[in-house]
Amino acid sequence: MFAPERHRQLAGLLDVHPASRVVDLGCGSGHTLTEIMARLEVAGVLVGVDARRQRAPDALVGDPRLRLIVADLDQPLPFAAGQFDRAVCHNVLECLAEPDAFLAEVWRVLAPGGLFVLGHSDFDTIVFTSDNLALTRRLVHCYCDTTQKWMRRSDGTTGRRIAGVAARSPFAIDRVHAWVNVLTSLEPGSSGHEAAHAVAHVGRRDPRIGDHAVDGWLAGLERLARDNAFLYSVNDYAVLARKSP
Ligand SMILES: C[S@@+](CC[C@H](N)C(=O)[O-])C[C@H]1O[C@@H](n2cnc3c(N)ncnc32)[C@H](O)[C@@H]1O
């Protein structure tokens, strides 16, 4: 979450070829789609799937290689067997009722030799530099443990579980990657600002924390940022899985 580099890293792991047929499962607003498309040429095909209707990202509006589909990933995927060469799914698995059934479906729609990148942040590993360590811990745990309005279910520690989910799937596992991207800006529009305010938003709605404490926490982060002492990071994990040729 909140790390632009993450989408480049996911697209890099996918190792797409200029004419690959690629699907992004739970594409959201399409940051990963943009990174993947940059690696495709005219014969490539890119499909984004999400439960909610999504607009194409600005850079891809009108691109004939992109198709956006509304579908529920808790149901069989609306694709033929072997239809794709590459599949990616990032920060979605925690919302799914049956992760094992989902991975079996991804395996089905990939061609033999196809690659699947299953990525997830582990929200219990969020770090903010703050003078109030106790409140930071409470806010991070609250964020990690909160099922947000757009989710049917959640598990903020899914990042540490994806290797196990992949290991019991039909895929062969090439490697488990871990990334920590460090962000030091709290400027509006930056990823650090977005992360701090997402965590603050959840804290405000928790009666054990509330507005007053959250306002003080944010003001503390601003002070540290003015002294160039602000830091935000989260651990992100990704499994590179392969369907045997
Ligand atoms: C945290 S966002 C991640 C978006 C994108 N993959 C990324 O990394 O930026 C999770 C996305 O999964 C979608 N999603 C959650 N449950 C879903 C389901 N059962 N079927 C399809 N999409 C789902 C949500 O609508 C949302 O866009």
The ligand as an SDF file (V2000), in Angstrom:
LIG
                    3D

 27 29  0  0  0  0  0  0  0  0999 V2000
   -6.4070   -2.7250   -1.7520 C   0  0  0  0  0  0  0  0  0  0  0  0
   -7.1120   -2.7650   -3.3240 S   0  0  0  0  0  0  0  0  0  0  0  0
   -5.7070   -3.2720   -4.2900 C   0  0  0  0  0  0  0  0  0  0  0  0
   -5.7930   -2.7880   -5.6960 C   0  0  0  0  0  0  0  0  0  0  0  0
   -4.5780   -3.0870   -6.5580 C   0  0  0  0  0  0  0  0  0  0  0  0
   -4.3670   -4.4990   -6.7410 N   0  0  0  0  0  0  0  0  0  0  0  0
   -3.3480   -2.4420   -5.9860 C   0  0  0  0  0  0  0  0  0  0  0  0
   -2.4090   -3.1370   -5.5700 O   0  0  0  0  0  0  0  0  0  0  0  0
   -3.3090   -1.2020   -5.9520 O   0  0  0  0  0  0  0  0  0  0  0  0
   -8.1020   -4.2490   -3.3180 C   0  0  0  0  0  0  0  0  0  0  0  0
   -8.9790   -4.3840   -4.5440 C   0  0  0  0  0  0  0  0  0  0  0  0
   -9.5620   -5.6880   -4.5510 O   0  0  0  0  0  0  0  0  0  0  0  0
  -10.9040   -5.5700   -4.9690 C   0  0  0  0  0  0  0  0  0  0  0  0
  -11.6470   -6.7290   -4.4390 N   0  0  0  0  0  0  0  0  0  0  0  0
  -11.8550   -7.0620   -3.1380 C   0  0  0  0  0  0  0  0  0  0  0  0
  -12.6080   -8.1750   -3.0430 N   0  0  0  0  0  0  0  0  0  0  0  0
  -12.8680   -8.5610   -4.3200 C   0  0  0  0  0  0  0  0  0  0  0  0
  -13.6030   -9.6420   -4.8830 C   0  0  0  0  0  0  0  0  0  0  0  0
  -14.2280  -10.5630   -4.1130 N   0  0  0  0  0  0  0  0  0  0  0  0
  -13.6650   -9.7370   -6.2300 N   0  0  0  0  0  0  0  0  0  0  0  0
  -13.0470   -8.8180   -7.0290 C   0  0  0  0  0  0  0  0  0  0  0  0
  -12.3330   -7.7780   -6.5460 N   0  0  0  0  0  0  0  0  0  0  0  0
  -12.2480   -7.6480   -5.2000 C   0  0  0  0  0  0  0  0  0  0  0  0
  -11.3770   -4.2590   -4.3890 C   0  0  0  0  0  0  0  0  0  0  0  0
  -12.5130   -3.7590   -5.0790 O   0  0  0  0  0  0  0  0  0  0  0  0
  -10.1300   -3.3870   -4.5660 C   0  0  0  0  0  0  0  0  0  0  0  0
  -10.1380   -2.6850   -5.7760 O   0  0  0  0  0  0  0  0  0  0  0  0
  1  2  1  0
  2  3  1  0
  2 10  1  0
  3  4  1  0
  4  5  1  0
  5  6  1  0
  5  7  1  0
  7  8  2  0
  7  9  1  0
 10 11  1  0
 11 12  1  0
 11 26  1  0
 12 13  1  0
 13 14  1  0
 13 24  1  0
 14 15  1  0
 14 23  1  0
 15 16  2  0
 16 17  1  0
 17 18  1  0
 17 23  2  0
 18 19  1  0
 18 20  2  0
 20 21  1  0
 21 22  2  0
 22 23  1  0
 24 25  1  0
 24 26  1  0
 26 27  1  0
M  CHG  2   2   1   9  -1
M  END
$$$$
